[in-house]
Amino acid sequence: MVTKERELGREHPDTLSSMANLATIYRNQERWKEAEELQVHVMGTRKRLLGPEHPDTLTSMNHLATTFWDQGRYKDAEVLEVQVMEATKRVRGPDHPDTLASISNLASTFSKQGRRKEAEELQLQVIVAMQTAFGDDDPEILAAIANFVSLPEQQVEPKHLSGNDQHGNDETEGIEGEQSLKAEVGRF
């Protein structure tokens, strides 16, 4: 990262991707302060250079929300998740997989805050949209239904045992590269 920063500059897209990757590593190591500092820088720079609704900006916001969520900072995560969800709805449409993933993330956060009714409403919205788009037998539908059924008795710790971050991304895939938020519903 230091080499890229020196050669390309602190705001070059490759440098920002390297910073985001390092932040993901820090988050996985529970080095929260270091992860958050890098993620805030990447998110702020991308907002300024690319705009608040650019997919890379939204991915950066999503990564910071994940860091907050993993620490149990659900209110902080919620603020970012609402922004990501609203922007993704506007940019990609209400039934796009990225939008559905952002709605599911917010549902998970509401559930962790004890806001079960709101969580259930959002998760049902995801299930209905996925059934319409993909059919009843799609594996993603089955995962979304399993998440919905588990909402009232969810007892998952912030550090996820599944190897996936709360947004359903395999942590190695969560590293910059594929910029879209995955529609996998794996937070529960």
Secondary structure as UniProt FT lines:
FT   HELIX           2..8
FT   TURN            10..11
FT   HELIX           13..28
FT   TURN            29..30
FT   HELIX           32..50
FT   TURN            52..53
FT   HELIX           55..70
FT   TURN            71..72
FT   HELIX           74..92
FT   TURN            94..95
FT   HELIX           97..112
FT   TURN            113..114
FT   HELIX           116..134
FT   TURN            136..137
FT   HELIX           139..150
FT   HELIX           151..153
FT   TURN            161..162
FT   TURN            166..167
FT   TURN            171..174
FT   TURN            176..177
//
